[in-house]
Amino acid sequence: MKLYLRAQLRDVSYARFGGEEGLLEESRRRKNAQYERKRKTKATESVLRKKEARERNPEAVMTDDGTAGLYGVAGAKIQRKSVGQARHVHGWGEEWWDEGARTWKMKCKECGQVKNFDKL
């Protein structure tokens, strides 16, 4: 095992990078390079995820009416909302106890959304 004194490391790094300013510049360059690698990786993952979705379900990319888009039914819902369909106020139905989830639930009469809640 090799042990080094801080003074020795500082002297070697100053000699390699040309003083304290060079060392600070190298540190900034490495941080920027790390940031760019992470940014490219995230962008690449997003592109690959979309490409895999298209390969799994190619008919969802283009439909006859053009509403489904890349994400199938979810894409149709998003497009329908963006066209101008107004939001609705949920009309909650009766409450029931779900033994499996051990929570109280109620369902919207219009859209079918199920809401979990605690009854006090």
C-alpha positions in Angstrom: 0.0 0.0 0.0 1.4 3.4 -1.0 0.7 6.5 1.2 1.3 10.0 0.0 1.5 13.3 1.8 -0.9 16.0 0.6 2.0 18.3 -0.1 3.5 15.6 -2.5 0.1 15.2 -4.3 -0.3 19.0 -4.6 3.2 19.3 -6.1 2.7 16.6 -8.6 -0.7 17.9 -9.7 0.6 21.5 -10.0 3.4 20.2 -12.1 1.0 18.2 -14.3 -1.6 20.9 -14.8 0.5 24.0 -14.6 -0.3 25.4 -11.2 -3.4 26.0 -9.2 -5.3 27.7 -12.1 -4.6 24.8 -14.4 -5.8 22.4 -11.7 -9.1 24.3 -11.2 -9.6 24.4 -15.0 -9.1 20.6 -15.2 -11.6 20.1 -12.4 -14.2 22.3 -14.2 -13.5 20.4 -17.5 -14.0 17.0 -15.8 -17.3 18.2 -14.1 -18.6 19.5 -17.5 -17.6 16.2 -19.2 -19.5 14.2 -16.5 -22.5 16.4 -16.9 -22.5 15.9 -20.7 -22.2 12.1 -20.3 -25.2 12.0 -18.0 -27.2 14.3 -20.3 -26.4 12.2 -23.4 -27.2 9.0 -21.5 -30.7 10.2 -20.4 -31.5 11.5 -23.9 -30.4 8.1 -25.4 -32.5 6.2 -22.9 -35.5 8.2 -23.8 -35.0 7.7 -27.6 -34.4 3.9 -27.1 -37.5 3.6 -24.9 -39.7 5.2 -27.6 -38.1 3.1 -30.3 -38.8 -0.1 -28.3 -42.4 1.0 -27.9 -42.8 1.4 -31.6 -41.2 -2.0 -32.3 -43.5 -3.7 -29.7 -46.6 -2.2 -31.2 -46.1 -0.8 -34.7 -49.8 -0.5 -35.4 -50.2 2.0 -32.5 -47.9 4.4 -34.3 -50.3 5.2 -37.1 -54.0 4.5 -36.9 -56.8 5.2 -39.5 -58.2 8.1 -37.6 -54.7 9.3 -36.4 -55.8 9.6 -32.7 -53.8 6.8 -31.1 -50.3 8.0 -31.9 -47.3 6.3 -30.3 -48.9 5.6 -26.9 -52.1 3.9 -28.1 -55.1 4.6 -26.0 -53.3 7.0 -23.7 -52.3 9.0 -26.7 -55.9 9.2 -27.8 -57.0 10.4 -24.3 -54.3 13.1 -24.4 -55.2 14.2 -27.8 -58.9 14.3 -26.9 -58.2 16.5 -23.9 -56.0 18.8 -26.0 -58.7 19.3 -28.6 -60.8 21.1 -26.2 -62.9 18.7 -24.2 -63.7 20.4 -20.9 -62.7 18.8 -17.6 -65.5 17.5 -15.5 -66.3 17.5 -11.8 -66.2 13.9 -10.5 -69.6 12.6 -9.4 -68.6 10.1 -6.8 -70.8 7.0 -6.3 -71.2 4.9 -3.3 -68.3 4.0 -1.0 -67.2 0.5 -0.5 -64.6 -1.4 1.6 -61.9 -3.2 -0.4 -60.8 -6.1 1.8 -57.8 -6.9 -0.4 -56.3 -3.4 -0.3 -57.8 -2.7 3.1 -59.0 0.7 2.1 -62.2 2.5 1.4 -62.9 3.3 -2.3 -65.4 5.2 -4.4 -65.8 5.4 -8.2 -66.7 8.4 -10.4 -70.0 7.8 -12.3 -68.8 9.6 -15.5 -65.2 8.6 -16.1 -64.8 5.5 -13.9 -61.8 6.8 -11.9 -61.5 5.0 -8.5 -60.4 6.9 -5.5 -58.9 5.4 -2.3 -59.5 7.2 0.9 -59.5 6.8 4.7 -62.7 7.1 6.6 -62.4 8.6 10.0 
